[in-house]
Amino acid sequence: MDDVASRAGVSTSTVSHVLNGTRKVSPATVLAVQQAIQALGYIPNTLARSLARSSTSTIGVAISALSNHYFSETVHAIETECAKHGYMMLFVDTHDDPEQELRVVTALHHRRVDGILLAPSTGSRALEYLQANEMPTVLVDRMVSEQFDQVGVENIQSTQALVTHLIEHGHRRIGFIAGRAGLGTTDERVAGYRAALEAAGLVFDPQLLVNGGSSSEPAHVATRQLLALAARPTAIMAGNNLMTLGAMHALRDAQVEVPAQMALVGFDDFDWADFFVPRLTLIAQPVQALGAQAVNLLLQRMASPGAPPQSVRLTPTLQVRNSCGCIGLE
């Protein structure tokens, strides 16, 4: 910086103000400093600047994204919004494992990220760590603690609406493949399923509620369990995109035709759902809005650490296609 200042004919503090935007500098001086930087090949010491400003302009993201297209899209939306605000995103996959999640969150904290976006796993231990260290944090998708800012979609009413849609088209025995036990989204979607049955005057049959583990292979097994019932369902709803795929594979393996012999619907829309035969009826989550809202909540928390926590629910949409049997196959 001394060399840049000398070449530009200004003080080192002026060079600092130009680099950091911390004070108004005349356009002529800014140009002189920029030309000196270019001529000398000067590269600012980002670490030193971040220490001086008590900010690294980075946001840590701890989400299990590699195996789930929905979370991958969410991370992409987060990265896009971070860039708009001049922040870099540092992503680490938690694999939905509480021990790994705690290690990830601790590592992000030690790397001085300005805040963390977290999709907490079942039995998360990271929440206590984040709270104890007063780390600005927003919980994403899985809204499990009102002590944190959090953003997710409305799960209960949207699931109820989709199950009601099946009931209105004549289905009385509807199987539900639930996600991993203990996740907030799992509990809420099961609640929506049961609410739809109750509103329609249908008796809840515990045999029709099976655990798909939030993944494809366990959902494949769960679907076979439903098909093995003496009075098997006429429709199945899966609690996320991976479980929808697992259910579809199991139905094909069993040569059960969708939707003629079994209606199939699910939670989470994805890019290629419209290209399946039959085209899949799904609940579409507003992924771009979710990612943007998560980042903006975190920026608000960083700016106002003492503000009351906010919980934001976004409204998903129902994409009715062919797999529910409500629209003719094309």
PARO-635212 format. One record per residue (C-alpha): x, y, z; residue in three letters. Coordinates in nm, 2 decimals, padded with zeros to 4 digits. Layout:
REM PARO-635212
+--------+--------+--------+-----+
!     xx !     yy !     zz !  aa !
+--------+--------+--------+-----+
!      X !      Y !      Z ! ALA !
...
+--------+--------+--------+-----+
REM end
This chain:
REM PARO-635212
+--------+--------+--------+-----+
!     xx !     yy !     zz !  aa !
+--------+--------+--------+-----+
!  00.00 !  00.00 !  00.00 ! MET !
!  00.30 !  00.23 !  00.06 ! ASP !
!  00.41 !  00.17 ! -00.29 ! ASP !
!  00.07 !  00.24 ! -00.43 ! VAL !
!  00.03 !  00.55 ! -00.23 ! ALA !
!  00.37 !  00.68 ! -00.34 ! SER !
!  00.30 !  00.61 ! -00.71 ! ARG !
! -00.04 !  00.77 ! -00.69 ! ALA !
!  00.08 !  01.07 ! -00.48 ! GLY !
! -00.16 !  01.01 ! -00.20 ! VAL !
! -00.15 !  00.88 !  00.16 ! SER !
! -00.18 !  00.52 !  00.25 ! THR !
! -00.51 !  00.60 !  00.43 ! SER !
! -00.65 !  00.74 !  00.10 ! THR !
! -00.55 !  00.41 ! -00.07 ! VAL !
! -00.73 !  00.22 !  00.21 ! SER !
! -01.05 !  00.44 !  00.17 ! HIS !
! -01.05 !  00.37 ! -00.21 ! VAL !
! -01.01 ! -00.01 ! -00.15 ! LEU !
! -01.27 ! -00.03 !  00.12 ! ASN !
! -01.51 !  00.24 !  00.02 ! GLY !
! -01.50 !  00.38 !  00.38 ! THR !
! -01.48 !  00.75 !  00.28 ! ARG !
! -01.58 !  00.95 ! -00.02 ! LYS !
! -01.27 !  01.01 ! -00.25 ! VAL !
! -01.26 !  01.23 ! -00.56 ! SER !
! -01.29 !  01.05 ! -00.89 ! PRO !
! -00.95 !  01.18 ! -01.00 ! ALA !
! -00.79 !  01.03 ! -00.69 ! THR !
! -00.97 !  00.70 ! -00.73 ! VAL !
! -00.85 !  00.68 ! -01.09 ! LEU !
! -00.49 !  00.76 ! -00.98 ! ALA !
! -00.50 !  00.49 ! -00.71 ! VAL !
! -00.65 !  00.23 ! -00.95 ! GLN !
! -00.39 !  00.30 ! -01.21 ! GLN !
! -00.11 !  00.27 ! -00.95 ! ALA !
! -00.26 ! -00.07 ! -00.84 ! ILE !
! -00.27 ! -00.19 ! -01.19 ! GLN !
!  00.08 ! -00.08 ! -01.27 ! ALA !
!  00.23 ! -00.24 ! -00.96 ! LEU !
!  00.02 ! -00.55 ! -00.97 ! GLY !
! -00.09 ! -00.49 ! -00.61 ! TYR !
! -00.33 ! -00.76 ! -00.46 ! ILE !
! -00.50 ! -00.65 ! -00.13 ! PRO !
! -00.45 ! -00.87 !  00.17 ! ASN !
! -00.81 ! -00.99 !  00.21 ! THR !
! -00.74 ! -01.16 !  00.55 ! LEU !
! -00.58 ! -00.84 !  00.69 ! ALA !
! -00.87 ! -00.63 !  00.56 ! ARG !
! -01.13 ! -00.87 !  00.71 ! SER !
! -00.95 ! -00.86 !  01.05 ! LEU !
! -00.95 ! -00.48 !  01.04 ! ALA !
! -01.32 ! -00.47 !  00.96 ! ARG !
! -01.42 ! -00.76 !  01.18 ! SER !
! -01.59 ! -00.91 !  00.87 ! SER !
! -01.48 ! -01.16 !  00.61 ! THR !
! -01.77 ! -01.10 !  00.37 ! SER !
! -01.84 ! -01.47 !  00.38 ! THR !
! -02.15 ! -01.67 !  00.47 ! ILE !
! -02.13 ! -02.03 !  00.58 ! GLY !
! -02.39 ! -02.27 !  00.45 ! VAL !
! -02.43 ! -02.61 !  00.63 ! ALA !
! -02.68 ! -02.82 !  00.44 ! ILE !
! -02.70 ! -03.18 !  00.32 ! SER !
! -02.72 ! -03.10 ! -00.05 ! ALA !
! -02.52 ! -03.36 ! -00.24 ! LEU !
! -02.79 ! -03.63 ! -00.24 ! SER !
! -03.10 ! -03.41 ! -00.27 ! ASN !
! -03.18 ! -03.20 ! -00.58 ! HIS !
! -03.41 ! -02.97 ! -00.37 ! TYR !
! -03.12 ! -02.87 ! -00.14 ! PHE !
! -02.88 ! -02.84 ! -00.43 ! SER !
! -03.12 ! -02.59 ! -00.59 ! GLU !
! -03.15 ! -02.41 ! -00.25 ! THR !
! -02.78 ! -02.37 ! -00.22 ! VAL !
! -02.76 ! -02.23 ! -00.57 ! HIS !
! -03.03 ! -01.98 ! -00.49 ! ALA !
! -02.84 ! -01.88 ! -00.17 ! ILE !
! -02.51 ! -01.84 ! -00.36 ! GLU !
! -02.69 ! -01.61 ! -00.62 ! THR !
! -02.83 ! -01.39 ! -00.34 ! GLU !
! -02.50 ! -01.38 ! -00.16 ! CYS !
! -02.33 ! -01.25 ! -00.47 ! ALA !
! -02.59 ! -00.97 ! -00.50 ! LYS !
! -02.48 ! -00.84 ! -00.16 ! HIS !
! -02.11 ! -00.88 ! -00.21 ! GLY !
! -02.07 ! -01.20 !  00.00 ! TYR !
! -01.89 ! -01.52 ! -00.08 ! MET !
! -02.06 ! -01.85 !  00.02 ! MET !
! -01.86 ! -02.12 !  00.19 ! LEU !
! -02.06 ! -02.44 !  00.16 ! PHE !
! -02.00 ! -02.77 !  00.36 ! VAL !
! -02.22 ! -03.07 !  00.34 ! ASP !
! -02.35 ! -03.20 !  00.67 ! THR !
! -02.47 ! -03.54 !  00.53 ! HIS !
! -02.77 ! -03.49 !  00.78 ! ASP !
! -02.55 ! -03.63 !  01.05 ! ASP !
! -02.55 ! -03.45 !  01.39 ! PRO !
! -02.18 ! -03.51 !  01.46 ! GLU !
! -02.07 ! -03.40 !  01.12 ! GLN !
! -02.30 ! -03.10 !  01.14 ! GLU !
! -02.14 ! -02.99 !  01.47 ! LEU !
! -01.79 ! -03.03 !  01.32 ! ARG !
! -01.90 ! -02.83 !  01.01 ! VAL !
! -02.06 ! -02.55 !  01.21 ! VAL !
! -01.75 ! -02.53 !  01.44 ! THR !
! -01.52 ! -02.52 !  01.14 ! ALA !
! -01.72 ! -02.24 !  00.97 ! LEU !
! -01.72 ! -02.04 !  01.30 ! HIS !
! -01.34 ! -02.08 !  01.33 ! HIS !
! -01.30 ! -01.96 !  00.98 ! ARG !
! -01.46 ! -01.64 !  01.08 ! ARG !
! -01.77 ! -01.65 !  00.86 ! VAL !
! -02.00 ! -01.35 !  00.93 ! ASP !
! -02.31 ! -01.58 !  00.96 ! GLY !
! -02.44 ! -01.93 !  00.90 ! ILE !
! -02.73 ! -02.08 !  00.71 ! LEU !
! -02.82 ! -02.42 !  00.85 ! LEU !
! -03.07 ! -02.69 !  00.77 ! ALA !
! -03.06 ! -02.87 !  01.10 ! PRO !
! -03.04 ! -03.25 !  01.12 ! SER !
! -03.24 ! -03.47 !  01.35 ! THR !
! -03.09 ! -03.44 !  01.70 ! GLY !
! -02.88 ! -03.14 !  01.60 ! SER !
! -02.62 ! -03.04 !  01.85 ! ARG !
! -02.51 ! -02.75 !  01.64 ! ALA !
! -02.79 ! -02.53 !  01.76 ! LEU !
! -02.65 ! -02.51 !  02.12 ! GLU !
! -02.31 ! -02.43 !  01.98 ! TYR !
! -02.44 ! -02.15 !  01.76 ! LEU !
! -02.65 ! -02.00 !  02.05 ! GLN !
! -02.36 ! -02.02 !  02.30 ! ALA !
! -02.12 ! -01.84 !  02.06 ! ASN !
! -02.38 ! -01.58 !  01.95 ! GLU !
! -02.33 ! -01.66 !  01.59 ! MET !
! -02.58 ! -01.50 !  01.35 ! PRO !
! -02.77 ! -01.79 !  01.22 ! THR !
! -03.08 ! -01.86 !  01.00 ! VAL !
! -03.24 ! -02.21 !  00.99 ! LEU !
! -03.34 ! -02.30 !  00.64 ! VAL !
! -03.63 ! -02.53 !  00.54 ! ASP !
! -03.64 ! -02.71 !  00.88 ! ARG !
! -03.80 ! -02.47 !  01.12 ! MET !
! -03.73 ! -02.63 !  01.46 ! VAL !
! -03.65 ! -02.34 !  01.70 ! SER !
! -03.81 ! -02.00 !  01.74 ! GLU !
! -03.50 ! -01.89 !  01.92 ! GLN !
! -03.34 ! -01.85 !  01.58 ! PHE !
! -03.44 ! -01.67 !  01.26 ! ASP !
! -03.58 ! -01.94 !  01.03 ! GLN !
! -03.74 ! -01.97 !  00.69 ! VAL !
! -03.93 ! -02.26 !  00.53 ! GLY !
! -04.24 ! -02.34 !  00.34 ! VAL !
! -04.59 ! -02.40 !  00.47 ! GLU !
! -04.60 ! -02.78 !  00.50 ! ASN !
! -04.92 ! -02.87 !  00.68 ! ILE !
! -05.18 ! -02.69 !  00.47 ! GLN !
! -05.00 ! -02.77 !  00.14 ! SER !
! -04.98 ! -03.15 !  00.22 ! THR !
! -05.34 ! -03.14 !  00.34 ! GLN !
! -05.45 ! -02.98 !  00.01 ! ALA !
! -05.27 ! -03.25 ! -00.20 ! LEU !
! -05.42 ! -03.53 !  00.00 ! VAL !
! -05.76 ! -03.37 ! -00.01 ! THR !
! -05.72 ! -03.35 ! -00.39 ! HIS !
! -05.68 ! -03.73 ! -00.40 ! LEU !
! -05.98 ! -03.77 ! -00.17 ! ILE !
! -06.20 ! -03.55 ! -00.39 ! GLU !
! -06.11 ! -03.78 ! -00.68 ! HIS !
! -06.24 ! -04.09 ! -00.50 ! GLY !
! -05.95 ! -04.22 ! -00.30 ! HIS !
! -06.02 ! -04.35 !  00.05 ! ARG !
! -05.71 ! -04.55 !  00.13 ! ARG !
! -05.41 ! -04.32 !  00.08 ! ILE !
! -05.07 ! -04.43 !  00.17 ! GLY !
! -04.81 ! -04.18 !  00.30 ! PHE !
! -04.44 ! -04.23 !  00.28 ! ILE !
! -04.29 ! -04.01 !  00.56 ! ALA !
! -03.94 ! -03.87 !  00.58 ! GLY !
! -03.68 ! -03.92 !  00.84 ! ARG !
! -03.82 ! -03.93 !  01.19 ! ALA !
! -03.75 ! -03.62 !  01.40 ! GLY !
! -03.73 ! -03.37 !  01.11 ! LEU !
! -03.96 ! -03.07 !  01.14 ! GLY !
! -04.07 ! -03.11 !  00.78 ! THR !
! -04.15 ! -03.48 !  00.84 ! THR !
! -04.37 ! -03.40 !  01.14 ! ASP !
! -04.55 ! -03.12 !  00.96 ! GLU !
! -04.62 ! -03.31 !  00.64 ! ARG !
! -04.75 ! -03.61 !  00.84 ! VAL !
! -04.98 ! -03.37 !  01.03 ! ALA !
! -05.11 ! -03.23 !  00.70 ! GLY !
! -05.18 ! -03.59 !  00.58 ! TYR !
! -05.37 ! -03.67 !  00.90 ! ARG !
! -05.56 ! -03.34 !  00.89 ! ALA !
! -05.69 ! -03.42 !  00.54 ! ALA !
! -05.81 ! -03.76 !  00.65 ! LEU !
! -05.98 ! -03.61 !  00.95 ! GLU !
! -06.15 ! -03.33 !  00.76 ! ALA !
! -06.29 ! -03.59 !  00.51 ! ALA !
! -06.42 ! -03.81 !  00.79 ! GLY !
! -06.17 ! -04.09 !  00.71 ! LEU !
! -06.03 ! -04.31 !  00.98 ! VAL !
! -05.65 ! -04.29 !  01.01 ! PHE !
! -05.49 ! -04.64 !  00.94 ! ASP !
! -05.14 ! -04.66 !  01.09 ! PRO !
! -05.05 ! -04.93 !  00.84 ! GLN !
! -05.08 ! -04.67 !  00.56 ! LEU !
! -04.82 ! -04.44 !  00.72 ! LEU !
! -04.47 ! -04.58 !  00.65 ! VAL !
! -04.12 ! -04.45 !  00.69 ! ASN !
! -03.92 ! -04.37 !  00.38 ! GLY !
! -03.62 ! -04.23 !  00.55 ! GLY !
! -03.62 ! -03.92 !  00.33 ! SER !
! -03.43 ! -04.12 !  00.06 ! SER !
! -03.49 ! -04.33 ! -00.24 ! SER !
! -03.40 ! -04.68 ! -00.13 ! GLU !
! -03.59 ! -04.67 !  00.20 ! PRO !
! -03.89 ! -04.53 !  00.01 ! ALA !
! -03.87 ! -04.82 ! -00.23 ! HIS !
! -03.89 ! -05.06 !  00.06 ! VAL !
! -04.17 ! -04.86 !  00.22 ! ALA !
! -04.37 ! -04.87 ! -00.11 ! THR !
! -04.34 ! -05.25 ! -00.12 ! ARG !
! -04.47 ! -05.26 !  00.24 ! GLN !
! -04.78 ! -05.07 !  00.13 ! LEU !
! -04.83 ! -05.30 ! -00.17 ! LEU !
! -04.81 ! -05.60 !  00.05 ! ALA !
! -05.11 ! -05.50 !  00.26 ! LEU !
! -05.42 ! -05.71 !  00.23 ! ALA !
! -05.61 ! -05.39 !  00.16 ! ALA !
! -05.35 ! -05.19 ! -00.01 ! ARG !
! -05.39 ! -04.82 ! -00.09 ! PRO !
! -05.52 ! -04.68 ! -00.42 ! THR !
! -05.30 ! -04.37 ! -00.39 ! ALA !
! -04.96 ! -04.29 ! -00.24 ! ILE !
! -04.81 ! -03.96 ! -00.14 ! MET !
! -04.43 ! -03.93 ! -00.08 ! ALA !
! -04.29 ! -03.67 !  00.15 ! GLY !
! -04.00 ! -03.55 ! -00.07 ! ASN !
! -03.86 ! -03.58 ! -00.41 ! ASN !
! -03.62 ! -03.87 ! -00.34 ! LEU !
! -03.90 ! -04.07 ! -00.19 ! MET !
! -04.12 ! -04.00 ! -00.48 ! THR !
! -03.86 ! -04.15 ! -00.71 ! LEU !
! -03.81 ! -04.45 ! -00.48 ! GLY !
! -04.19 ! -04.51 ! -00.48 ! ALA !
! -04.21 ! -04.48 ! -00.86 ! MET !
! -03.93 ! -04.74 ! -00.90 ! HIS !
! -04.10 ! -04.98 ! -00.66 ! ALA !
! -04.43 ! -04.95 ! -00.84 ! LEU !
! -04.26 ! -05.02 ! -01.18 ! ARG !
! -04.08 ! -05.32 ! -01.03 ! ASP !
! -04.41 ! -05.45 ! -00.91 ! ALA !
! -04.57 ! -05.38 ! -01.25 ! GLN !
! -04.83 ! -05.15 ! -01.09 ! VAL !
! -04.94 ! -04.90 ! -01.35 ! GLU !
! -04.95 ! -04.53 ! -01.25 ! VAL !
! -05.21 ! -04.38 ! -01.24 ! PRO !
! -05.44 ! -04.65 ! -01.36 ! ALA !
! -05.37 ! -04.89 ! -01.07 ! GLN !
! -05.21 ! -04.65 ! -00.83 ! MET !
! -05.21 ! -04.27 ! -00.81 ! ALA !
! -04.87 ! -04.13 ! -00.70 ! LEU !
! -04.81 ! -03.78 ! -00.58 ! VAL !
! -04.53 ! -03.61 ! -00.38 ! GLY !
! -04.37 ! -03.31 ! -00.21 ! PHE !
! -04.10 ! -03.12 ! -00.40 ! ASP !
! -04.11 ! -03.04 ! -00.77 ! ASP !
! -03.80 ! -03.09 ! -00.98 ! PHE !
! -03.69 ! -03.00 ! -01.33 ! ASP !
! -03.75 ! -03.33 ! -01.50 ! TRP !
! -04.08 ! -03.42 ! -01.32 ! ALA !
! -04.27 ! -03.30 ! -01.62 ! ASP !
! -04.09 ! -03.54 ! -01.85 ! PHE !
! -04.17 ! -03.86 ! -01.66 ! PHE !
! -04.45 ! -04.09 ! -01.80 ! VAL !
! -04.68 ! -04.03 ! -01.63 ! PRO !
! -04.59 ! -03.66 ! -01.55 ! ARG !
! -04.57 ! -03.63 ! -01.18 ! LEU !
! -04.82 ! -03.43 ! -00.97 ! THR !
! -04.61 ! -03.26 ! -00.70 ! LEU !
! -04.60 ! -02.97 ! -00.45 ! ILE !
! -04.35 ! -02.72 ! -00.58 ! ALA !
! -04.15 ! -02.53 ! -00.33 ! GLN !
! -04.04 ! -02.16 ! -00.41 ! PRO !
! -03.67 ! -02.25 ! -00.40 ! VAL !
! -03.54 ! -01.92 ! -00.53 ! GLN !
! -03.75 ! -01.72 ! -00.29 ! ALA !
! -03.64 ! -01.95 !  00.00 ! LEU !
! -03.27 ! -01.89 ! -00.07 ! GLY !
! -03.31 ! -01.52 ! -00.11 ! ALA !
! -03.52 ! -01.49 !  00.21 ! GLN !
! -03.26 ! -01.69 !  00.40 ! ALA !
! -02.98 ! -01.46 !  00.30 ! VAL !
! -03.17 ! -01.15 !  00.37 ! ASN !
! -03.28 ! -01.27 !  00.71 ! LEU !
! -02.92 ! -01.34 !  00.79 ! LEU !
! -02.80 ! -00.99 !  00.67 ! LEU !
! -03.07 ! -00.84 !  00.89 ! GLN !
! -02.95 ! -01.05 !  01.19 ! ARG !
! -02.59 ! -00.94 !  01.13 ! MET !
! -02.69 ! -00.58 !  01.12 ! ALA !
! -02.92 ! -00.60 !  01.42 ! SER !
! -02.80 ! -00.87 !  01.66 ! PRO !
! -03.05 ! -00.78 !  01.93 ! GLY !
! -03.36 ! -00.79 !  01.72 ! ALA !
! -03.64 ! -01.05 !  01.79 ! PRO !
! -03.60 ! -01.37 !  01.58 ! PRO !
! -03.83 ! -01.40 !  01.28 ! GLN !
! -04.00 ! -01.70 !  01.14 ! SER !
! -04.10 ! -01.68 !  00.77 ! VAL !
! -04.33 ! -01.93 !  00.59 ! ARG !
! -04.34 ! -01.93 !  00.21 ! LEU !
! -04.64 ! -02.07 !  00.02 ! THR !
! -04.57 ! -02.36 ! -00.22 ! PRO !
! -04.79 ! -02.44 ! -00.52 ! THR !
! -04.96 ! -02.75 ! -00.64 ! LEU !
! -04.85 ! -02.88 ! -00.98 ! GLN !
! -05.13 ! -03.11 ! -01.10 ! VAL !
! -05.01 ! -03.33 ! -01.38 ! ARG !
! -05.09 ! -03.70 ! -01.48 ! ASN !
! -04.97 ! -03.92 ! -01.20 ! SER !
! -05.27 ! -03.85 ! -00.97 ! CYS !
! -05.50 ! -03.97 ! -01.24 ! GLY !
! -05.69 ! -03.64 ! -01.25 ! CYS !
! -05.57 ! -03.54 ! -01.59 ! ILE !
! -05.58 ! -03.77 ! -01.89 ! GLY !
! -05.25 ! -03.91 ! -02.02 ! LEU !
! -05.11 ! -03.73 ! -02.33 ! GLU !
+--------+--------+--------+-----+
REM end
